[in-house]
Amino acid sequence: MSDRPPLFFYTRHAADMLVERKIEAAWVERTVTQPDSLEPDPKRPGVMRAFCATPERDGRILRVAYVLSDDTVRV
């Protein structure tokens, strides 16, 4: 990613999951920009999976699948 912060776009599914699972967008964005680990999705070419411990949830690991295009992150 470049020096400027990326623009995040949430699909309808991602937005629904944030509400259903009570996940804050800030946690998702932190996971993508500062992951503890990162790997390509094994079944979807071009999709990355970022993992990060979430202190707000007792250190549980948040997994975020996303596609990076220029400076836009589609979650």
ROLUMVO-496813 format. One line per field, with one value per residue (C-alpha): x, y, z. Coordinates in steps of 0.001 Angstrom, whole numbers. Layout:
! residues N
east (X|...)
north (Y|...)
up (Z|...)
***
This chain:
! residues 75
east (0|1124|1850|-1677|-4428|-6449|-10121|-12223|-15293|-17530|-19627|-23180|-22106|-19224|-21435|-24047|-21381|-20105|-23576|-24407|-21104|-20771|-17434|-16305|-15029|-11955|-10981|-11310|-9238|-6562|-6446|-5862|-3346|-1464|-1995|-334|-209|-1235|-1868|-3502|-6942|-6400|-9629|-10032|-7182|-6481|-8082|-5869|-6659|-5385|-5371|-5033|-5619|-8416|-7826|-11421|-12516|-10106|-7451|-9644|-8302|-10182|-9852|-10570|-10759|-10103|-9019|-6570|-6848|-4655|-5442|-8887|-9579|-12749|-13766)
north (0|3556|6143|7508|5541|3252|3826|975|-309|-2844|-5266|-5853|-9204|-7624|-4821|-7368|-9423|-6333|-5722|-9372|-10088|-6672|-5972|-2372|-1099|282|-3269|-4432|-1524|-2113|-5800|-4965|-2167|-3761|-7539|-10007|-12349|-12281|-15040|-15475|-17050|-20650|-20806|-17267|-15854|-12198|-12321|-11841|-12858|-10720|-11884|-9742|-10178|-7877|-6482|-5225|-8868|-10394|-10991|-13095|-13301|-11359|-12662|-10242|-11301|-8430|-7374|-4519|-2403|709|2401|838|-2129|-4104|-6138)
up (0|-563|2114|2061|3797|1520|773|2176|343|2078|53|1220|2687|4615|5923|7034|8844|10696|12062|12758|14513|16180|14496|14183|10832|12621|13616|10003|8736|11384|10432|6767|7332|10270|10037|12381|9390|5748|3216|-182|-141|-1287|-3322|-4693|-6799|-6073|-2622|427|3993|6850|10469|13584|17304|18446|21962|22091|21864|24395|21732|19449|15902|13243|9677|6852|3203|835|-2642|-3083|-6220|-6412|-3078|-2643|-381|-1113|1928)
***
